[in-house]
Every structure is written in structure tokens, then in C-alpha cells.
Amino acid sequence: MDNSKNTDKKGISEIQKKRKSPMEPSKLVQALCKGDKTALGRAITLIESNHSKHTAEANEVVSLCLKKQPKSIRIGITGVPGVGKSTFIETFGQLLTSQGNKVAVLTVDPTSSQSKGSILGDKTRMETLAKDPNAFIRPSPSGLSLGGVTRKTRESIILCEAAGFSVILIETVGVGQNETTVHGMVDFFLLLKLAGAGDELQGIKRGIMEMADSIVINKADGNNIANAKIAKNEFENALKLYPPKENGWRPKVLYCSATENTGVEKVWSTISEYIKEAKETGFFENRRKQQNKNWLYDTIEQRLKSDFYTHTQVKSKIDEFLRQIAAKEISPFLAADKLIAVFKSRS
């Protein structure tokens, strides 16, 4: 009998157990800060966990990472499905790594209604960038999160920065949800559009136009270059109707082809120009401080909402109140007051 195969299997099994075994938060952060992408992935998995037993460890990991105070640029990228976000990010990411940047991509995938997991993945959408040693791609299911951004995206940004990634790209689902969430956690908000799709102006929400720091018309190649130039002029005229940004910035309209790698460098130079101006005026640092303030308020709201709906007595009474509301026996406002009173009186 050949025992070598059994020995090999035992060795592999031990390695797998070691990989799956929990790691102390301090050791996990220590490995993460050395650029260990496996440790980074495990840390993000920890903070994404909904198990209460992981909350304390996740908080410790985030707190330790916050102390690193890295210098980074956070860029939000949005656009409707089919606009070429993944192709653009792959081309853009390769440009950044070729210039010595370490790039982390947090992609928010559509969520499967069956498994609740990501439908797409980094290897199927950004295969080349995924193999780049200076890049890290983390797809996460969007779930029911508003703005197409998962609840733990903010913490994931902190972890990626502690791991030494100098540019953090956050891709949103872009299916018409409120994009305010991602806008509130980045330094630069990029909106991708298509030319000749019949939605140059009427199909775009005013709110997203107001939030965009730059509009980039993608797939400007072949016969579509002429349409891209026309769309560029239309967007520029539309943007003239909006006041300048808080820091005086006037959003730029550009066009590029991610597949042919044309115009992508101009996008990066525009972002760099914006960041340079924002830092010189102090706007960059002030915005980061405001974001931290908003993160606190958002986290409190999320925690209170979660605690409320998972409260045993609230869960036991809410269906009865819903029945009474439907039967017009009680108003929604009074029902809310009573449920909140139940929640407040918890031991």
C-alpha cells in the first residue's frame, strides 16, 4: 500500500485547516499590513460577517488598521449596466499599477436571489488585473444595500489602505439606486456613460449629474467616436447649468475607449488634477473629516435599525400592528410609537 498519497492528503488537509482556522486580530492585521492579500481577504470576510461573535474581532481589526493613517485616493465609479465599468476599471487599474500604484478594487456585484451571493466575480470580469501582483479585487454581493454599496464597504476601504493600496476603486451596481452612499465615501466620483444610447440627457438622474466630478463617455471607438464627441458637447452644455462644486471645481467631460486603451490616461490626469487642487486648498482633508462624521451617524442609524427589528418583543408584535393598520384599527404613526415604546422598555 502506498502511504505517500495518504501523507500528501494529510499534509494538504493540515494546510487547509490552517488557512481556515481563525487568526487573532492583531496577527491578522500584522500580516495584512505587510501586503498579504490572503490576510486582507480574510479580514474583509470577517468584517462582512453577520455573526455577532465576529463583531468584536472585526471592530478590533478596523481599529488597528485606522492607526496606519495611509495616504490614498478613493475613487467611486458608477454607470448603468452595459456601460463597460469592469472593462474600464481593468484598463484603468493596469494603467495605475504600471505607474507604481497599488490598486484595490471593491466591486459590488448583483446579488443572486437564489444563493444571495455574487453573480459575477473578479476572475470572470477582470481576469488580467486580478493576476497583477499590485492589484487586489474583492467582489461582494450588493444584497439590499442602498446605493449599490455593501454595508461594510467603508470598513473594507480602511483595510485596503492599511494593506498599502494607494488607490481604492469602488464600483457600484448602477441599476438606478441612490448613489449618494458611494459619493459620501470617496474623494472623486466618476460617472461612466455611453454615446448614442438615447440617454445622453433625459436618461440620467439630476442627482447623479450633481454628484459627478467627471463624466466619461466610454466605448468611444470605431464608428462611435463621432457620437462620443456629440455627447461630450451635450454633457458640457448641461453641466453649465449647474453651479461649481463646493471647492470651485467644474466637472470635466471626457471620452475614452477602455477596450482600445485610448483616453484613459486623460481620465487619470483629470483625477490627479482634482486631488492636487483639493489638497492645496484643504478641501480634501476637510471632506475626509466630514465623511468620518457621516460614517458615525450612518453606523448609529444602521445599528439602531438592526437592533430594533431583531428585538424579540418587537418581532412578536409587529405583525399584529400591521394587521391592525390594514384593518384601519390604528394609524401607522401610533403603531410606530407603540413599537418604539416596546423597544425602549427592553431590559
SULQUI-V848236 format. One line per field, one symbol per residue. ss: DSSP state (~ for helix, > for strand, _ for the rest). Layout:
# SULQUI-V848236
ss=???
This chain:
# SULQUI-V848236
ss=__~~~~~~~~~~~~~~~~~~____~~~~~~~~~___~~~~~~~~~~~~___~~~~~~~~~~~~~~~______>>>>>>______~~~~~~~~~~~~~~____>>>>>>>_>______>___~~~~_~~~~____>>>>>>>____~~~____~~~~~~~~~~____>>>>>________~~~~____>>>>>>>___________~~~~~~__>>>>>___~~~~~~~~~~~~~~~~~~____________>>>>_>____>_~~~~~~~~~~~~~~~~~~_~~~~~~~~~~~~~~~~~~~~~~~~~~~~_~~~~~~~~~~~~~~~_____~~~~~~~~~~~~~___
